[in-house]
Amino acid sequence: MNVIYPLAVPKGRRLCCEVCEAPAERVCAACTVTYYWSGPNRSG
């Protein structure tokens, strides 16, 4: 997975983890559409 650079994200856009809705820190390198948080997921 690739790191998301905050300056590359459009202003006002919030990227969330697909699993737990936490602010995303990484993007899938294969599809570049799915975002993930790098810590333990808070789902469930």
N, C-alpha and C positions, 0 to 999 in steps of 0.2 A: 504494500500500500504506500501511497505517496502522501507526504505532508501537505496540508493546505496552507498557503501563504495568505495571511489576512489582507494584505494590500491587493491581492489579485481577485478578491471577492467584491462584487459590486456593493456600493454603500446601501445599507438598509436590508440586505439579503442575509437571512439567518440560515446556516447550514446545520442540520440536525442529524444525529446518529440514527440509522435505520432501525436499530434494535431497541434503544432506550430513550430516544429523543433528547439526549444530552447534546450540548454544542459539539459539533463535529471537529475533529482535528486531522483526520486522514480521509483520503478518497481512494476508491478501488482503482488499482492500476490497470486492470483488464477492461473495465467498462467506462470508467471516469464519470459515472453517474451516481453511484452509491457512496454514501458518506458514513464514516464510523468515528466513534470516540475511542481514544487509545487506552482508556482505563477500564475497570470492571463495569459491566453493564448494570444499569439500575432497573431493569425490567422485572415485572412480576411481583 
